[in-house]
């Protein structure tokens, strides 16, 4: 008896699955076309749905903020290219929370055959066999998946948190640090944990300029 294999969902630290796709901004080859940039690849259940509409208005209004972080946006649903175009045109006519005349300039993937969605585990039968869940993949400039977020169909995403996540990952990479709970740019960061008893003792006695320790395993570096 042959069993149909289920595609393995990519995990944090994996290379992002590659694909070629038709989008509202033309054909893209991923990740080649985005080399050297951070990418937020996100899915939504369907065009012309209320929650998705508010999400796209929010993402589009924040697109320049993400560009300043060297981050590009790519959307996906299993709708057709024509449905995408009609929906994005309709979004421009809406006004919500002070957002109006919103133009979605980032690509929205046509994925009727669910090829990209299945590669990224965006179709989850417990929610729907025909719609993608609200998945978010944060992919770094080397094409490696660095973070994954999943939301159910009924819950809109927090886009300030997605931006904060990008900022935290970039900070960690740039300065070899970690970020504590609720970290925001400008807050103190966590320095790597001491790797030996000697280092732990030395750090507690003389932590270094701008460094303070709550205990040997929890030391912060002041950012201001």
DRENRO-466039 format. One record per residue (C-alpha): residue number from 1; residue in one letter; x, y, z. Coordinates in pm, 1 decimal, padded with zeros to 6 digits. Example, Ala and Ser with C-alpha at 12.3 -4.5 7.8 and 13.67 -1.06 7.14 Angstrom:
2
<1, "A", <01230.0, -00450.0, 00780.0>>
<2, "S", <01367.0, -00106.0, 00714.0>>
***
This chain:
224
<1, "X", <00000.0, 00000.0, 00000.0>>
<2, "X", <00146.3, 00331.5, -00104.3>>
<3, "X", <00103.1, 00617.3, 00134.7>>
<4, "X", <00096.0, 00971.8, 00005.2>>
<5, "X", <00386.0, 01160.6, 00157.1>>
<6, "X", <00321.2, 01487.6, 00336.4>>
<7, "X", <00563.6, 01768.9, 00249.1>>
<8, "X", <00795.3, 01848.5, 00539.1>>
<9, "X", <00734.7, 02191.7, 00681.9>>
<10, "X", <01057.0, 02398.9, 00678.6>>
<11, "X", <01197.4, 02485.7, 01020.0>>
<12, "X", <01395.6, 02772.2, 01168.7>>
<13, "X", <01753.2, 02741.5, 01044.9>>
<14, "X", <01655.6, 02565.8, 00721.9>>
<15, "X", <01723.4, 02714.0, 00378.9>>
<16, "X", <01401.2, 02872.2, 00256.7>>
<17, "X", <01242.8, 02649.5, -00011.9>>
<18, "X", <01301.4, 02795.4, -00356.2>>
<19, "X", <01026.5, 02868.7, -00605.4>>
<20, "X", <00936.7, 03054.1, -00922.8>>
<21, "X", <00599.5, 03226.2, -00911.2>>
<22, "X", <00368.7, 03460.9, -01099.3>>
<23, "X", <00279.4, 03764.9, -00887.3>>
<24, "X", <00102.0, 04098.4, -00913.3>>
<25, "X", <00446.7, 04250.4, -00973.6>>
<26, "X", <00559.4, 04001.4, -01237.2>>
<27, "X", <00745.5, 03672.6, -01213.7>>
<28, "X", <00980.2, 03627.3, -00917.5>>
<29, "X", <01250.0, 03368.4, -00857.3>>
<30, "X", <01300.4, 03308.4, -00488.8>>
<31, "X", <01542.2, 03342.2, -00321.2>>
<32, "X", <01769.2, 03451.5, -00608.3>>
<33, "X", <01583.9, 03777.9, -00672.0>>
<34, "X", <01615.1, 03874.6, -00304.7>>
<35, "X", <01980.7, 03802.1, -00238.5>>
<36, "X", <02123.3, 04034.3, 00025.6>>
<37, "X", <01780.6, 04133.1, 00161.9>>
<38, "X", <01561.8, 04024.4, 00447.9>>
<39, "X", <01223.8, 03891.9, 00336.0>>
<40, "X", <00886.4, 03855.9, 00504.3>>
<41, "X", <00694.8, 03586.5, 00315.5>>
<42, "X", <00338.8, 03571.2, 00443.4>>
<43, "X", <00018.9, 03395.0, 00344.6>>
<44, "X", <-00345.5, 03487.9, 00382.2>>
<45, "X", <-00656.9, 03271.8, 00347.6>>
<46, "X", <-00831.4, 03444.9, 00057.4>>
<47, "X", <-00881.0, 03769.4, -00131.5>>
<48, "X", <-01184.5, 03985.4, -00049.4>>
<49, "X", <-01197.9, 03862.2, 00310.8>>
<50, "X", <-01231.6, 04115.1, 00595.1>>
<51, "X", <-00933.0, 04026.6, 00814.3>>
<52, "X", <-00699.9, 03990.2, 00515.8>>
<53, "X", <-00808.3, 04328.2, 00384.3>>
<54, "X", <-00711.9, 04502.0, 00709.4>>
<55, "X", <-00379.2, 04316.4, 00708.7>>
<56, "X", <-00290.1, 04419.6, 00355.6>>
<57, "X", <-00381.1, 04780.0, 00424.0>>
<58, "X", <-00151.2, 04771.3, 00728.1>>
<59, "X", <00138.2, 04596.0, 00555.2>>
<60, "X", <00117.6, 04830.1, 00255.8>>
<61, "X", <00114.9, 05135.6, 00480.8>>
<62, "X", <00429.5, 05005.9, 00654.2>>
<63, "X", <00615.4, 04897.3, 00339.8>>
<64, "X", <00859.3, 05189.3, 00349.4>>
<65, "X", <00937.2, 05120.6, 00717.2>>
<66, "X", <01034.6, 04767.1, 00621.5>>
<67, "X", <01241.6, 04887.6, 00326.0>>
<68, "X", <01440.4, 05102.2, 00568.4>>
<69, "X", <01524.9, 04775.0, 00744.3>>
<70, "X", <01642.2, 04621.1, 00413.2>>
<71, "X", <01331.1, 04403.4, 00423.3>>
<72, "X", <01102.4, 04311.2, 00133.8>>
<73, "X", <00744.7, 04183.5, 00157.7>>
<74, "X", <00594.4, 03894.7, -00040.5>>
<75, "X", <00230.1, 03792.6, 00001.6>>
<76, "X", <00059.1, 03470.6, -00102.9>>
<77, "X", <-00285.8, 03316.8, -00128.7>>
<78, "X", <-00433.9, 03039.4, -00338.4>>
<79, "X", <-00641.5, 03286.0, -00541.7>>
<80, "X", <-00585.8, 03371.8, -00908.1>>
<81, "X", <-00382.4, 03664.0, -01035.5>>
<82, "X", <-00702.1, 03831.7, -01160.1>>
<83, "X", <-00866.7, 03800.9, -00819.0>>
<84, "X", <-00553.4, 03951.6, -00663.0>>
<85, "X", <-00558.1, 04248.4, -00900.7>>
<86, "X", <-00929.5, 04313.5, -00847.1>>
<87, "X", <-00891.2, 04293.2, -00468.4>>
<88, "X", <-00587.7, 04521.4, -00453.0>>
<89, "X", <-00770.2, 04777.3, -00668.1>>
<90, "X", <-01065.9, 04763.3, -00429.3>>
<91, "X", <-00834.4, 04812.9, -00130.0>>
<92, "X", <-00729.6, 05148.2, -00275.9>>
<93, "X", <-01090.1, 05265.7, -00243.8>>
<94, "X", <-01118.6, 05184.4, 00127.6>>
<95, "X", <-01038.3, 05388.2, 00436.6>>
<96, "X", <-00966.5, 05236.2, 00778.1>>
<97, "X", <-00783.3, 05367.0, 01085.1>>
<98, "X", <-00664.4, 05670.3, 00894.1>>
<99, "X", <-00530.5, 05459.0, 00607.1>>
<100, "X", <-00670.9, 05548.4, 00266.1>>
<101, "X", <-00562.4, 05539.9, -00098.4>>
<102, "X", <-00346.5, 05243.4, 00002.5>>
<103, "X", <-00153.1, 05098.0, -00289.3>>
<104, "X", <-00008.4, 04750.4, -00244.8>>
<105, "X", <00322.4, 04761.9, -00431.1>>
<106, "X", <00481.0, 04442.4, -00300.9>>
<107, "X", <00420.9, 04117.1, -00494.8>>
<108, "X", <00125.3, 03893.7, -00418.5>>
<109, "X", <00180.1, 03537.2, -00539.0>>
<110, "X", <-00079.2, 03352.0, -00744.5>>
<111, "X", <-00078.4, 03000.2, -00597.8>>
<112, "X", <-00392.1, 02827.9, -00724.4>>
<113, "X", <-00214.9, 02491.1, -00733.8>>
<114, "X", <-00085.3, 02546.2, -00379.2>>
<115, "X", <00269.8, 02462.7, -00483.5>>
<116, "X", <00439.2, 02735.0, -00279.0>>
<117, "X", <00188.6, 02705.3, 00007.3>>
<118, "X", <00260.2, 02333.9, 00043.8>>
<119, "X", <00637.1, 02388.6, 00037.6>>
<120, "X", <00599.9, 02619.6, 00336.3>>
<121, "X", <00333.1, 02426.7, 00528.0>>
<122, "X", <00077.9, 02703.4, 00480.3>>
<123, "X", <-00212.4, 02464.2, 00414.1>>
<124, "X", <-00323.5, 02307.9, 00741.9>>
<125, "X", <-00622.6, 02069.4, 00707.8>>
<126, "X", <-00738.9, 02132.3, 01063.0>>
<127, "X", <-00818.6, 02487.3, 00950.4>>
<128, "X", <-00894.3, 02447.4, 00579.5>>
<129, "X", <-00803.5, 02229.7, 00280.4>>
<130, "X", <-00851.9, 02517.4, 00037.2>>
<131, "X", <-00715.4, 02822.6, 00218.1>>
<132, "X", <-00374.8, 02906.9, 00360.3>>
<133, "X", <-00344.1, 02994.0, 00727.3>>
<134, "X", <-00185.5, 03324.6, 00830.4>>
<135, "X", <00178.1, 03217.8, 00815.0>>
<136, "X", <00478.8, 03449.6, 00841.8>>
<137, "X", <00830.4, 03341.8, 00745.4>>
<138, "X", <01120.4, 03575.1, 00819.7>>
<139, "X", <01408.6, 03492.9, 00585.9>>
<140, "X", <01754.2, 03647.4, 00615.0>>
<141, "X", <01981.5, 03781.6, 00338.7>>
<142, "X", <02142.7, 03436.5, 00301.5>>
<143, "X", <01807.6, 03272.5, 00233.6>>
<144, "X", <01781.4, 03106.5, 00575.8>>
<145, "X", <01455.0, 03092.2, 00770.6>>
<146, "X", <01506.4, 03281.6, 01096.0>>
<147, "X", <01155.4, 03298.2, 01242.3>>
<148, "X", <00811.0, 03147.2, 01180.6>>
<149, "X", <00476.4, 03276.7, 01303.9>>
<150, "X", <00136.9, 03113.6, 01255.3>>
<151, "X", <-00203.6, 03267.7, 01318.0>>
<152, "X", <-00547.3, 03105.8, 01281.3>>
<153, "X", <-00786.9, 03224.0, 01012.5>>
<154, "X", <-00987.1, 03437.5, 01254.5>>
<155, "X", <-00700.8, 03641.0, 01402.6>>
<156, "X", <-00528.1, 03934.2, 01236.4>>
<157, "X", <-00153.3, 03967.6, 01280.8>>
<158, "X", <00032.0, 04225.4, 01490.4>>
<159, "X", <00249.3, 04408.0, 01239.2>>
<160, "X", <00437.1, 04612.3, 01497.3>>
<161, "X", <00556.9, 04281.3, 01643.0>>
<162, "X", <00668.2, 04156.7, 01301.5>>
<163, "X", <00871.1, 04475.2, 01256.2>>
<164, "X", <01014.7, 04441.0, 01607.9>>
<165, "X", <01113.7, 04082.2, 01528.4>>
<166, "X", <01310.7, 04196.0, 01223.1>>
<167, "X", <01482.4, 04465.7, 01428.6>>
<168, "X", <01570.5, 04217.7, 01703.9>>
<169, "X", <01717.5, 03964.5, 01460.3>>
<170, "X", <01923.2, 04231.3, 01288.7>>
<171, "X", <02049.1, 04360.5, 01624.1>>
<172, "X", <02145.9, 04010.7, 01735.9>>
<173, "X", <02336.7, 03946.0, 01413.2>>
<174, "X", <02514.4, 04281.5, 01411.9>>
<175, "X", <02631.4, 04283.7, 01775.6>>
<176, "X", <02638.4, 03914.8, 01877.3>>
<177, "X", <02381.4, 03973.3, 02151.3>>
<178, "X", <02034.2, 03852.8, 02248.0>>
<179, "X", <01729.0, 04066.4, 02315.4>>
<180, "X", <01521.8, 04035.5, 02634.3>>
<181, "X", <01144.4, 04020.5, 02666.4>>
<182, "X", <00963.1, 04316.4, 02509.0>>
<183, "X", <01291.2, 04456.3, 02370.1>>
<184, "X", <01268.3, 04763.4, 02152.0>>
<185, "X", <01548.4, 04943.3, 01963.4>>
<186, "X", <01748.9, 05144.6, 02214.7>>
<187, "X", <01678.6, 04908.3, 02506.3>>
<188, "X", <01960.7, 04725.3, 02682.9>>
<189, "X", <02060.9, 04389.5, 02533.0>>
<190, "X", <02181.8, 04058.9, 02676.8>>
<191, "X", <02545.9, 03958.2, 02629.8>>
<192, "X", <02638.2, 03593.4, 02566.2>>
<193, "X", <02634.5, 03373.0, 02875.3>>
<194, "X", <02969.7, 03296.0, 03034.6>>
<195, "X", <03106.7, 02967.8, 02903.4>>
<196, "X", <03319.8, 02865.8, 03202.5>>
<197, "X", <03338.0, 02903.4, 03580.2>>
<198, "X", <03636.7, 03135.6, 03545.5>>
<199, "X", <03462.3, 03360.2, 03299.1>>
<200, "X", <03149.7, 03367.8, 03515.3>>
<201, "X", <03351.8, 03471.8, 03822.1>>
<202, "X", <03542.0, 03736.8, 03627.9>>
<203, "X", <03224.7, 03877.1, 03478.0>>
<204, "X", <03060.1, 03915.6, 03817.6>>
<205, "X", <03368.2, 04085.9, 03964.8>>
<206, "X", <03447.3, 04305.1, 03664.2>>
<207, "X", <03172.5, 04289.5, 03401.7>>
<208, "X", <03326.6, 04549.9, 03171.7>>
<209, "X", <03229.8, 04892.5, 03049.7>>
<210, "X", <02856.6, 04935.9, 03006.4>>
<211, "X", <02784.1, 04581.4, 03126.3>>
<212, "X", <02587.2, 04496.2, 03439.9>>
<213, "X", <02488.8, 04153.8, 03572.4>>
<214, "X", <02186.4, 04034.7, 03767.2>>
<215, "X", <02368.9, 03704.7, 03808.9>>
<216, "X", <02651.8, 03524.4, 03632.5>>
<217, "X", <02418.5, 03391.8, 03361.1>>
<218, "X", <02221.1, 03711.9, 03304.5>>
<219, "X", <02427.5, 04013.6, 03201.8>>
<220, "X", <02312.1, 04317.3, 03009.1>>
<221, "X", <02487.6, 04577.9, 02800.8>>
<222, "X", <02362.4, 04934.1, 02824.0>>
<223, "X", <02252.1, 05084.8, 02497.4>>
<224, "X", <02210.1, 05441.8, 02618.4>>
***
